[in-house]
Amino acid sequence: MKFELQHTDSASDARTGIITTDHGQIKTPVFMPVGTCGTVKGVHFSELRQQVKAQIILGNTYHLYLRPGLDVLKNAGGLHKFNTWDKPILTDSGGFQVFSLTGIRRLTENGCEFRSHIDGSKHIFTPESVMDTERIIGADIMMAFDECPPGNSDYAYAKKSLGLTQRWLDRCFKRFNETEPLYGYQQSLFPIVQGCTFKDLRQEAAKHVADKGADGNAIGGLAVGEPTEVMYEMIEVVNEILPKDKPRYLMGVGTPQNILEGIERGVDMFDCVMPTRNGRNAMLFTYQGTMNMRNKKWENDFSPIDPDGCEIDRIHSKAYLHHLFKAQELLAMQIASIHNLAFYLRLTADARHHIEQGDFVQWKASVIDNLNRRV
């Protein structure tokens, strides 16, 4: 994998670049739709390509390991062939999901024992087994296995957790370097910076990660309940240390405002379930603000969902989408999901354009307040 840094904003740390993988290029900054189980919920791959303009999607190691399972994925020739997505894929390590299984998991130095949320069967993830699993899934970008401590962890727990994450990271890289890709194209391993909301732990973690010389680096453990200003501070602390010539990925973030603030602080890659999850619950993101499509105010509004949006936005009216949600039609969730994903991709593409034009900070200031307004 290669990363070419193209433009850096003179008034902020915002930048543009191109990531080149064996499955194609990714123009940054970029939002990556989440396809947890090998599918972006409710959205066909043709719509991801043509309407959303997705450049890369995510899969999740925990969910794919449990279902359909590694034998099926290996027999298919990897996730790309299994789901027919021919562009880049990134897989999360499953660490966040495993550590969310409160009460049905046990953490040790070796790894994490857990019970499946599907049938209660017992499993163990270790840094080595997760690397092997991600090799079988075959994503272009693999994430390291780490512990995701709660956002309200005290300093002692956060420090202990970071030590474990760093030892696991060393084991991830050892296993990654001992193994080869299975399907004839290259894979990259991204380490993850943890450390909760403690500046010195984040600095220590960022230095440890930077020393790995990886193809890219991630910032994890944010947007888990801490104030947004603290999240932004942690991004700044980490990005002062992470190498500028490698892409930076802020995991699981977030709202449109979060994304613009992250871009201003030098983040290149984002993912979040919010566009699809909120879309399935009738919430649309737009440059004018958020819209609840169940509200009666849209009942006789025959204007396009978003006149500046994707083709589906321009074809269908607000009244029609309101009707679909009131009637509990599946198409309502599909249209809303497509709209929101297309808006997130448009937001990052617009940010890229304004970084190139040299007026990113002014443009951001002109749009960011409206993004949180209820229409």
Secondary structure, DSSP 8 states (H G I E B T S, - for coil): -EEEEEEE-TTSS-EEEEEEETTEEEEESEEE-B-TTSS-TT--HHHIIIII--S-EEEEHHHHHHTT-HHHHHHHTSHHHHH---S-EEEE-SHHHHHT-TTSEEE-SS-EEEE-TTT--EEEE-HHHHHHHHHHHT-SEEE-------TT--HHHHHHHHHHHHHHHHHHHHHHHH---SSSS--EEE-EE--TT-HHHHHHHHHHHHTT--S-EEE-S-SSSS-HHHHHHHHHHHHTTS-TTS-EEETT---HHHHHHHHHTT--EEE-SHHHHHHHTTEEEETTEEEETTSGGGTT--SBS-TTS-HHHHHSBHHHHHHHHHTT-HHHHHHHHHHHHHHHHHHHHHHHHHHHHT-HHHHHHHHHHHHT-B-
